[in-house]
Amino acid sequence: MRELSTAIDHLAIEDPSEIPRAQLAEQLIELHWQMARLQAQIARRTAVRIF
């Protein structure tokens, strides 16, 4: 969870116009995967299962 918070904070302080598009895309993809991992952890801890 700390990784996700750090990634969000990092993206929030950057000016997207100053970031090369490839790097921005890479950061957004990493953020997406961190969010997916967090959702999976929450699901496991709350016994929610997707069928």
C-alpha positions as CSV (number, residue, x, y, z in Angstrom):
1,M,0.0,0.0,0.0
2,R,2.9,2.3,0.8
3,E,4.2,1.8,-2.8
4,L,0.9,2.8,-4.2
5,S,0.7,5.9,-2.1
6,T,4.3,6.9,-3.0
7,A,3.6,6.4,-6.8
8,I,0.4,8.6,-6.6
9,D,2.3,11.3,-4.7
10,H,5.2,11.2,-7.2
11,L,2.8,11.5,-10.1
12,A,0.9,14.3,-8.4
13,I,3.9,16.6,-8.0
14,E,5.2,16.2,-11.5
15,D,4.1,18.4,-14.4
16,P,3.0,15.8,-17.0
17,S,4.1,18.2,-19.8
18,E,7.7,17.9,-18.7
19,I,7.8,14.1,-18.7
20,P,8.7,12.3,-21.9
21,R,5.6,10.4,-23.1
22,A,7.3,7.0,-22.9
23,Q,8.2,7.6,-19.2
24,L,4.7,8.9,-18.4
25,A,3.1,5.8,-20.0
26,E,5.5,3.6,-18.0
27,Q,4.6,5.4,-14.7
28,L,0.9,5.1,-15.4
29,I,1.2,1.4,-16.3
30,E,3.1,0.8,-13.0
31,L,0.5,2.7,-11.1
32,H,-2.2,0.6,-12.7
33,W,-0.5,-2.6,-11.6
34,Q,0.0,-1.4,-8.1
35,M,-3.7,-0.5,-7.9
36,A,-4.6,-4.0,-9.2
37,R,-2.3,-5.6,-6.6
38,L,-3.9,-3.5,-3.8
39,Q,-7.4,-4.5,-5.0
40,A,-6.3,-8.2,-4.9
41,Q,-5.0,-7.8,-1.4
42,I,-8.2,-6.2,-0.2
43,A,-10.2,-8.9,-1.9
44,R,-8.2,-11.7,-0.2
45,R,-8.4,-10.0,3.2
46,T,-12.2,-9.4,3.0
47,A,-12.9,-12.9,1.5
48,V,-14.3,-11.3,-1.7
49,R,-14.0,-13.6,-4.7
50,I,-14.6,-12.9,-8.3
51,F,-16.2,-15.8,-10.1
